[in-house]
Amino acid sequence: MSIKIDKLIRSKRKTVGLEVTPEALLIVRAPRNLSRSEISEIIDKESPWILKKQQFFRENHNRIKEKDFIEGEEFLYLGRAYKLRVVHNTAATLIVNDNFFYLSEECLENAREIIERWYQKRAYEVVCERAAYYSYISGIKFKQINITGAKKRWGSCGANGNLNIAWRLVMAPVTVIDYVIVHELSHIEIRNHSKEFWRRVGIVVPDYKKDEKWLRDNGHFLVI
């Protein structure tokens, strides 16, 4: 069975990257000098994974859509699902406790902005705490934390030693957040994905492959 390439992006990269989007489209990122036949061979080899992901997205399309901010809708935080409650006459626009997100009815028009701001603030607090811990454990120093609105990348490491982490990541379990932080910390010293790089990551987070898989399988649910 031939799998259609919906978008082919060529660059200076050295390896082929495959991405199946929530719309079940296949995006291929490939080196400039790699032939179409070589790309096709890689796609054939990875076809079970590609087809499985495409089927998953087609079957779960409605679950991945952006929030409507209605009563009972679920929001993720640190891997847990919290139900939204729209309430009257609250002193604060948004209150989060152990079970619910309480949103003032008067603020429904700005619900996305309010909840996103809350996530950004929590992300900064969580990432700063975890990054400081893993900086101490690994001995790798960073300059500062930047919380970004990135939709395609969970994290990146700037040439100046800054760690850039997407606020959406705070919806994931803490172990997954830790993995992304350690991944980017490791890039401060090793700017590639060599065996030595992964060895260094594995020393600090031995189960990183499990967390990496969690992001591949669930990252598309981390939306509001």
Helices and strands as residue ranges (DSSP letters): E 7-11, E 17-20, E 26-31, H 36-45, H 47-59, H 61-64, E 74-77, E 80-87, E 94-96, E 100-104, G 105-110, H 111-138, E 145-148, E 155-157, E 163-166, G 167-171, H 174-189, H 195-204, H 208-218, G 219-221
